[in-house]
Amino acid sequence: MNAPETTLPGKRELLSWQSAWIRRAGAAALAGAIIIAAGLIYQQLGLDFPDSDSDANQLAFVHDHSGRLTLAAVIQGLGIILFALPLYFLFRSASARAERMRGAFAALVVLGPIAFGVGLALSATGSSSAADDFVAQEPQVVREARQQAEQRQQTTANQKKGTGPAAGTTTGTTPTGTTGTGPATGTGPTTGTAATGTTPTVRTPDQAASDARENLADDLLSDTTLLTIGRLIQTVGA
């Protein structure tokens, strides 16, 4: 008994399908490229983007221009999604002789740009949400960081002047060592030196405020669910 024949498309059938869809695929590719370019121009034109090394400055920038940046990302996402049609056209034209795998791979080819475009729009929306939270929480976080840094500076200044407990202890052990506790006498100055050398560097209020802003920005970027989902979908689409 002969095995059933596969139903690969004939040459005429494939040519007929290509002639019917080639213009549509080309139009979709051209429209997608134009839309992506328009989105990039709209996103970049006239804006002075902050240093990429500072997440805090980036979130503040996104908050100030959230509507424009989100709309630009949506426009770019739509342009990327349009590339699903020309990619499918190219895939089907090239895979006419691989019927067994054609269906599964075609789905991946189509879903790739769709997932990337949707993920781009979701990421922009999530970034806008994280930026709003950052601007709302930043004043209190910075204020608390400054207050703590000022308190540490005051404590360190008191210790250096001799009013702190560490300075008083060191001063008291020096004459005590002369009463016959020879080994202890030798360790007195050493103890004082160790205390001074191991004192951590005290940050200025400005440094503490800057670090607090960056830590807050990092936490929000990591904890914003919509942003995380958008990035994950983008990764899948890529």
N, C-alpha and C positions, 0 to 999 in steps of 0.2 A: 504494500500500500504506500503510495507516494506521500511525502510530507506536504502540508498545505503551503501554497506559494505566498510569499509576502506581497504586500500591496504597496510597493514603492511607487511614488508618483512618476508618471511617464514624462518624457522630455517636453511634449507639447503641453501637458497639464502644468508643469512647472513654469514653462515660459509664459503660459496664459496667466498664471497667478502673479508672476513677476511683473508682467506688463500692466496688470490691474492695480498693483500696489506700489510700484516703484515711485510713482509721482507722490503718492500719499506719504510714503516713508521719507522721501527727499524733503517734502514740505515740512514734515514734523521735525526732521533734523535741523533744517534751516530756522524754523520758528523757535526751536529749543535753544539754538545757539544765540539767536537775537535776544530772546528773553533773558537768558543767563547774563549776556553782556549788559543788557539794560539794568538788570538787578545789581550787578557789580558797580556800574557807574553810579546808580542811585545811592548805593551804599557808601561809596568812597568819596564822591564829589563834594568838596567843600568842608570835609570833616578832618580834623587833626587828631588821629588816633593816638592813644597814650602808649607808653612803653609796655611792651608785651611781658616784661619781667615782673610787673606789679599787677597782681590779680585785683587788688583793691582799687587801683586807678581805673582798671578796665571795667569793673562793675559800676563804678561811679559814672564812667563815660556811657555805658549801656543805659543806665537810668536816665541820663540827660537826653538820650536819643533813642529811647526804647521803641517808640512807634515806627520811626524810620528804619531802624535796623531790623526789626521784626518783619516789616513789610518787604524789605529787600531780600530777606532770607526766604520768605514765602514765594516771591517772584522767581528767585533762583531755583527753588524746589520745583516749581511748576515747569520751568525750562528743562530741568534734569529729567522729570517724569516723561516729558515728550520724547526723550530718546529711547524709551521702551519700544516704540513702534519701529524705528529704523534698525535697532539692534535685533529685534525679532525677525525683521525682513532679511537681514544679512544672515542670521543664523539658519533660518529655514532654507534659504537659497543654497547655503554651503552644506547643509546636512541632509540633503535629499536622499542620500544612500545610507543613512544611519537611522533607520526607522525605529529600531528597538530603543535607542536612547533619545530620540528626538523630543518626545513629549516632556520628559523630566528636565532636560537641559533647557528647553524652550521656556519652561516656567521660571527657571532661575534667571534666564536672560531678561525676561520681562519684569520680574520682581526686583531685580537688582536696582535699576534706576528709580523705580517707584519707592522702594524702601529708603534709598538714599535721599530722595527729595522730601519725603515725609519726615525723615529723621532730622533733616536740616531745619525744617520749619519748627519742629518740636523743640530742637535745641535752642533756637532763637527765642522761642516763647519761654522756655525754662530759664535761659540766661536773664531775660527781662524780669522774671519773678525773683530770681536770686538777687538781682540788682536792686529791686524795690526793698527786699528784706535788708540788704546791706545798708542802704541809705537810712532806713528806719532804725537800725540797731547801732550804727556807727557812733553817733554822739555819746551814748552812754558808755560804750566799750572804751572809747578813747578817753573819756573823762576819768573812768576808774583806773585805767592804765597810768595816766598822768599822776593821779593821786598816790597810787602805790609807789611809783618811781620817786616822787617827791619825799615820801616818808622814808624810803630807803636812803635817799641822799642825806636827809637830816640825821638819820641814825648813824650813818658812816661818818658824817662831819663831827658828831658828838664824840664818837669813839676816838677820832684822830686828835681831838682837843684834850682828851683825858677824862672826859665826863662819863664815858661808857664803862660798863663792867669789865670789858677786856683790858682797857688801859689801866684801871685801878688795880686789877689783879696782878698785872705785870710789875707795877710800881711797888706793890707790897712785898713781893717775893724777893726782891733784890737785897734789902737789908737783912731779911730773915736768913738768907743763905750764909751769913757771916757768923752764926752762932754755933757752928760746928758741923753742920750738915754739908760736908764738902761736896759730895756728888750732886746734891740738889742745887748747890750754888752754881755749878757749871751749867746746869740745864736751864737756869732761870732766863738768861738772855736768849737762849735758843728757843724756848717756848714763846717768848715775845715775838721773835722773828718769824716763827712758823705761823703764828696767828695773823701777822701782817701779810705774809706771803700768800696765804690761802684765802684771803678775803676776796670774794668774787667781785668782778668789775661791775660797778653800779651804772646802769644805763640812765641816760638823761630822760626827762619826761618826753622829749620829742622822739627819741629812739623807742621808748616804750610804747608811745602812741602809734608809731609807724608799724611796729611789730604786731600790736594788737589789731590794727586794721587788716594786715595781711593774713593773720590767723583767722579772723572773722570771715574774710573773703574765701579762704581755702575751705573752711568748714561749710559755708553756704554752697559753694560749687560742688562739694562732695555730697551734700545732703539733700539737694533739690531733686526730687524724684523725676519731674518732667524732663529736666536737663539730662539726667542719667539715662532715662528711657530713650530720649532723642539721640544721644551719642551711641547707644547700643544699636539702635535701628540703623543709624548711619554706617556703623561698622559692618553690620550684616549686609547692607546694600552694597558696600564697597567690595 
